Amino acid sequence: MAGFVLESPTFVEGGAIPVKNTCDGQDVSPALVWEGAPASTTALALIVDDPDARGFIHWVAYNIAGGSTGGLPEGAGAASAPPQGRNDFGRVGWGGPCPPGGTHHYRFTLYALSAPLTLSGSPSAGDVRGALARVLLGHTTMTATYTRKK
């Protein structure tokens, strides 16, 4: 990896998200790992969306413990830490891919922050994006796909 990079031990960049991580399986969030975050990173935020569904939000997590390297284990989207926001399914935490049909793309965007976000409750992705401006150091994105079989 070079620079600030986000990867998953569960799937490769541009590859398919396993059924286990979708509404057709156990609907658990995939494991994620990163490295190369800016040296002054003290917290991170993550937003997962589906650009093929007008930016439908699947996961919002923020104030993830910072550092140049780190990760989130599989199932972190159902845990009490890190703090998590509302997805567009109306739930807090991970809501896996569940497209009505065809292949959709999923963007996992990780933001490096110079300070934790001052948010409370279960903020929306818009709330998190709005709070980023003052503390954003950089970001990285990985994309994966899911094709739902009917």
Buried (B, 14 or more C-beta within 10 A) or exposed (E): EEEBBBBBEBBEEEEBBBBBBBBBEBBBBBBBBBBBBBEEBBBBBBBBBBEBBEEBBBBBBBBBEBBBEBBBEBBBBBBEEBBBBBBBBEEBBBBBBBBEEEEBBBBBBBBBBBBBBEBEEBBBBEBBBEBBEEBBBBBBEBEBBBEBEE
